[in-house]
Amino acid sequence: MFSRLMGRKSRGPVRRDTCLFAALAGASLVCAWAVGIFVDQRDLIYSIILPTSYLLLGMLIKYGDQAFDANVYSQHNAIALALPGGLWMGAIMLYDAGTTMIFVGLLIGLLVAHKYDNGSFQLAFIVAMAMGVAALLMRDSLSVLGIASVIILAVLDEKIDSLPVDENTVISKLFHQRPMLKIGVLILCVAGMLPSFMYLFAFLSFDFGYSLVDVVSTSRSYDG
């Protein structure tokens, strides 16, 4: 009985965090759509599909992560989704230069941080990275400094995320939301290395979607 009461008590913050990250992911996605359509005046389909892909990929990556690390989702489903997910990420890198910079840097950064620790991630990485290299070879205007910055910040965020969390401090919680790469993408947009602020909002939707699946998986572990 005591454990059940404690479980109910613990679900409150989980539900709050679920609503928070769902709202942040949705708001970021809408902002990315708005910038693409009204500020950049890009094609409607492009402005909707590209940012939406960021959000869904962020959620898919965390799904695979939690399937193996926390055993709250189906590992069979994670493996089945690895190849489509890698192809999906690779396709948007081939299609879009700014996405190439962000995701090639992120893929390499996660490799350096030793994050590909299961067969699902390894398959997705091989497929996406091969297509990312092809995207790099197709273009000669991408900033090497921009890609290097994403790599360094991705590694730094992973190192920070591995530190113990103090649930009583806001600063500790913020540092476990991988803030360095968010700030880095903002700087790349301000510096013009990324051609639009659409990428900032799209990346925020990616990261908040990732966090949303994380807190939902926490809720599932309570229910289990």
C-alpha positions as CSV (number, residue, x, y, z in Angstrom):
1,M,0.0,0.0,0.0
2,F,2.8,2.4,0.9
3,S,4.6,1.8,-2.4
4,R,1.3,2.4,-4.3
5,L,0.8,5.7,-2.5
6,M,4.3,6.7,-3.3
7,G,3.8,5.7,-6.9
8,R,0.7,7.9,-7.1
9,K,2.6,10.8,-5.5
10,S,5.5,10.4,-7.9
11,R,3.3,10.4,-11.0
12,G,2.3,14.1,-10.4
13,P,5.6,15.6,-11.5
14,V,5.8,13.1,-14.3
15,R,2.4,14.2,-15.7
16,R,3.4,17.8,-15.3
17,D,6.7,17.2,-17.2
18,T,4.8,15.3,-19.9
19,C,2.5,18.3,-20.4
20,L,5.4,20.7,-20.3
21,F,7.5,18.9,-22.9
22,A,4.5,18.2,-25.1
23,A,3.7,21.9,-25.1
24,L,7.3,23.0,-25.7
25,A,7.6,20.5,-28.6
26,G,4.4,21.6,-30.1
27,A,5.1,25.3,-29.7
28,S,8.6,24.9,-31.2
29,L,7.2,23.0,-34.2
30,V,4.6,25.7,-34.9
31,C,7.3,28.4,-34.7
32,A,9.4,26.4,-37.2
33,W,6.5,26.2,-39.5
34,A,5.7,29.9,-39.2
35,V,9.3,31.0,-39.8
36,G,9.6,28.7,-42.9
37,I,6.3,29.9,-44.4
38,F,6.0,33.5,-43.4
39,V,9.6,34.7,-42.8
40,D,11.6,32.6,-45.3
41,Q,8.7,32.2,-47.6
42,R,9.7,28.7,-48.4
43,D,7.5,26.1,-50.0
44,L,4.6,25.1,-47.8
45,I,5.3,21.4,-47.9
46,Y,9.0,21.9,-47.2
47,S,8.3,24.2,-44.3
48,I,5.9,21.7,-42.7
49,I,7.7,18.3,-43.5
50,L,11.2,19.3,-42.6
51,P,10.5,20.6,-39.0
52,T,8.0,17.8,-38.4
53,S,10.7,15.3,-39.3
54,Y,13.0,16.8,-36.6
55,L,10.3,16.3,-34.0
56,L,9.4,12.7,-35.0
57,L,13.1,11.7,-35.3
58,G,13.8,13.1,-31.8
59,M,10.9,11.0,-30.4
60,L,12.0,7.9,-32.4
61,I,15.6,8.1,-31.1
62,K,14.5,8.3,-27.5
63,Y,12.1,5.4,-28.1
64,G,15.0,3.2,-29.2
65,D,17.1,4.5,-26.3
66,Q,14.5,3.6,-23.7
67,A,13.6,0.3,-25.3
68,F,17.2,-0.9,-24.6
69,D,18.2,1.1,-21.6
70,A,15.0,1.1,-19.5
71,N,13.2,-1.8,-21.2
72,V,9.9,0.1,-21.2
73,Y,9.3,-0.2,-25.0
74,S,9.6,-3.1,-27.4
75,Q,13.1,-3.8,-28.5
76,H,11.7,-5.6,-31.5
77,N,9.9,-2.5,-32.6
78,A,13.1,-0.4,-32.0
79,I,15.1,-2.7,-34.2
80,A,12.4,-2.7,-36.9
81,L,12.3,1.1,-36.8
82,A,16.1,1.5,-37.0
83,L,16.5,1.2,-40.7
84,P,13.6,3.4,-41.6
85,G,14.7,6.0,-39.1
86,G,18.3,6.0,-40.5
87,L,17.0,6.3,-44.0
88,W,14.6,9.1,-42.9
89,M,17.4,11.1,-41.3
90,G,19.7,10.5,-44.2
91,A,17.0,11.6,-46.7
92,I,16.5,15.0,-45.1
93,M,20.3,15.5,-44.9
94,L,20.5,14.8,-48.7
95,Y,17.6,17.2,-49.3
96,D,18.6,20.1,-47.0
97,A,22.0,21.6,-46.4
98,G,21.3,23.1,-43.0
99,T,20.1,19.7,-41.7
100,T,23.3,18.1,-43.0
101,M,25.3,20.4,-40.8
102,I,23.2,19.7,-37.7
103,F,22.8,16.0,-38.0
104,V,26.3,15.1,-39.3
105,G,27.7,16.9,-36.3
106,L,25.2,15.3,-34.0
107,L,25.9,11.8,-35.3
108,I,29.7,12.2,-35.0
109,G,29.3,13.7,-31.6
110,L,27.3,10.8,-30.3
111,L,29.8,8.4,-31.8
112,V,32.6,10.2,-29.9
113,A,30.5,10.0,-26.7
114,H,30.1,6.2,-27.2
115,K,26.3,6.4,-27.4
116,Y,25.7,3.7,-30.0
117,D,25.5,0.9,-27.5
118,N,23.0,-1.4,-29.1
119,G,22.4,-2.9,-32.5
120,S,19.4,-0.7,-33.3
121,F,21.4,2.5,-32.9
122,Q,24.4,1.1,-34.7
123,L,22.3,0.2,-37.8
124,A,20.6,3.6,-37.8
125,F,24.0,5.3,-37.4
126,I,25.6,3.4,-40.3
127,V,22.7,4.2,-42.7
128,A,22.3,7.8,-41.7
129,M,26.0,8.5,-41.6
130,A,26.6,7.0,-45.0
131,M,23.9,9.2,-46.5
132,G,25.2,12.2,-44.5
133,V,28.7,11.7,-46.0
134,A,27.0,11.6,-49.5
135,A,25.3,14.9,-48.6
136,L,28.6,16.4,-47.6
137,L,30.2,15.3,-50.9
138,M,27.3,16.9,-52.8
139,R,27.9,20.3,-51.3
140,D,31.0,22.5,-50.9
141,S,29.5,25.4,-49.1
142,L,28.9,23.8,-45.6
143,S,30.8,25.3,-42.7
144,V,33.4,23.0,-41.3
145,L,33.5,25.2,-38.2
146,G,29.7,24.8,-37.9
147,I,29.9,21.0,-38.0
148,A,32.8,20.9,-35.6
149,S,30.9,23.2,-33.2
150,V,27.9,20.8,-33.2
151,I,30.2,17.8,-32.6
152,I,31.9,19.5,-29.6
153,L,28.7,20.7,-28.1
154,A,27.0,17.3,-28.6
155,V,29.8,15.6,-26.7
156,L,29.8,18.2,-24.0
157,D,26.0,17.8,-23.5
158,E,26.4,14.0,-23.2
159,K,29.1,14.4,-20.6
160,I,27.0,16.9,-18.6
161,D,24.0,14.6,-18.9
162,S,25.9,11.7,-17.4
163,L,26.5,13.7,-14.2
164,P,24.2,13.0,-11.1
165,V,20.9,15.0,-11.1
166,D,20.0,17.1,-8.1
167,E,16.2,17.2,-8.5
168,N,16.0,20.1,-6.0
169,T,17.8,22.6,-8.2
170,V,16.6,24.2,-11.4
171,I,20.1,24.6,-12.8
172,S,20.8,20.9,-12.5
173,K,17.6,20.1,-14.3
174,L,18.4,22.6,-17.1
175,F,21.9,21.1,-17.6
176,H,20.3,17.7,-18.1
177,Q,18.2,19.0,-21.0
178,R,21.3,19.3,-23.2
179,P,21.4,23.1,-23.3
180,M,24.8,23.5,-24.9
181,L,23.7,22.3,-28.3
182,K,20.5,24.4,-28.2
183,I,22.6,27.5,-27.6
184,G,25.0,26.3,-30.3
185,V,22.3,26.1,-32.9
186,L,21.1,29.5,-31.9
187,I,24.6,30.9,-32.4
188,L,24.9,29.2,-35.8
189,C,21.7,30.8,-36.9
190,V,22.8,34.3,-35.6
191,A,26.2,33.9,-37.3
192,G,24.5,32.9,-40.6
193,M,26.1,29.4,-40.7
194,L,22.5,28.1,-40.7
195,P,20.5,30.1,-43.1
196,S,17.2,30.4,-41.1
197,F,15.9,30.5,-37.6
198,M,13.6,27.7,-38.7
199,Y,16.5,25.4,-37.8
200,L,16.6,26.6,-34.2
201,F,12.9,25.9,-33.7
202,A,13.1,22.6,-35.6
203,F,16.0,21.5,-33.4
204,L,14.1,22.6,-30.3
205,S,11.2,20.4,-31.4
206,F,13.6,17.5,-31.9
207,D,15.1,17.9,-28.4
208,F,11.8,18.5,-26.7
209,G,10.2,15.5,-28.5
210,Y,13.2,13.5,-27.2
211,S,12.5,14.6,-23.7
212,L,8.8,14.0,-24.0
213,V,9.3,10.3,-24.8
214,D,11.7,10.2,-21.9
215,V,9.2,11.4,-19.3
216,V,6.4,9.2,-20.9
217,S,8.7,6.2,-20.5
218,T,9.1,7.2,-16.8
219,S,5.4,7.2,-16.4
220,R,5.2,3.7,-18.0
221,S,7.8,2.4,-15.6
222,Y,5.6,3.6,-12.7
223,D,2.6,1.8,-14.2
224,G,4.7,-1.3,-14.6
